[in-house]
Amino acid sequence: MKSEPKFNKDDYIINHSSGDMGIVKGITKKGYYQFKAYYDAMFNELKDVKNLNYDLQINYQKFFELCTDEEKKKFDEIIKEKGGN
């Protein structure tokens, strides 16, 4: 059974267990989320989504939720600090 996308373009999402955050760019026909920006909390690293084409398989969306306004601000600060988009 194929999962339906839980998130839409421009949604800020967070995995509260890992601290990973992303801004959804879209979803591919094969069921992978693509991101405008993605923060890997374990390595304290903003992924190079333009060159690495960092994707997340749709089944992993169950670990993510929409960010609160405060979490969005925090992610925007991370992007600015780490030289992202």
N, C-alpha and C positions, 0 to 999 in steps of 0.2 A: 504494500500500500504506500503510495507516494504522499509525502508530507506536503501540506500547503504552506506557503510562506507566511510567517508570523509577523514579519517586519516589512516596511516599505522604504522606498528611496528617501534618503535624508534622515531616517530615524537614527537616533543615537541609542546604542544598545550597550549593555554591561552584563558581565558574568560576575555576580557578587562573590562567588567562591574564589575565583582566580584573580579578579580585579581587571581582567581584560575589557577593553572598550573599543567600540567601532562606530563609524558613521557609514551607513549602508549606501552604496552606490547603485546597487541593483542585484538582480538574481539571474543567473544564466539558465539556458534551456535545460542544462544537465542537473540543475538543482544546487548550485553553489552561490552563496552570497559573495559579492565583491564589495570592496570598501573604498571610500574616499580617504579614510584614515583608519588605522588600527593600532592600538596600543597593547603591547604584550607586557603585562604587569610583572610576570616572573623575572623577565630580563630587563625591566625598566626601559623598554625600547619601543620607539615608534617605528612600525614596519614601513619599509619602502614599498608601498602598494603600487606605485607606478611601474617600477622595474621588476618586482618579484611577483606581481599579479596575485597578491595574497587573497586566498579564497577560504570560505568556511562552508563545509558540507551542510546542507539544509537540516539534516537530522540533529546536528549539534545546536540548533536554535533553541532547543528545550532548556539549555543551560543559561540562556540570556533573557534579559528583560529590558524594557524601555528605560532609559536614564531619566532621573528626576532633573529638574532645572538646575539644581546644585551640582549634580554629577556632570551635566552638560558643560557648565562653566568650568569645572575642574578639567574636563577633557580638552576644552578649548585652550586652557592655560598650558596643558601638557604639549599640545600641538605647537603653540606659539614658542614655548621654551625649547622644544626639541627641533625647531625649524621645519615643521611640516607645512601642509597646504595653507 
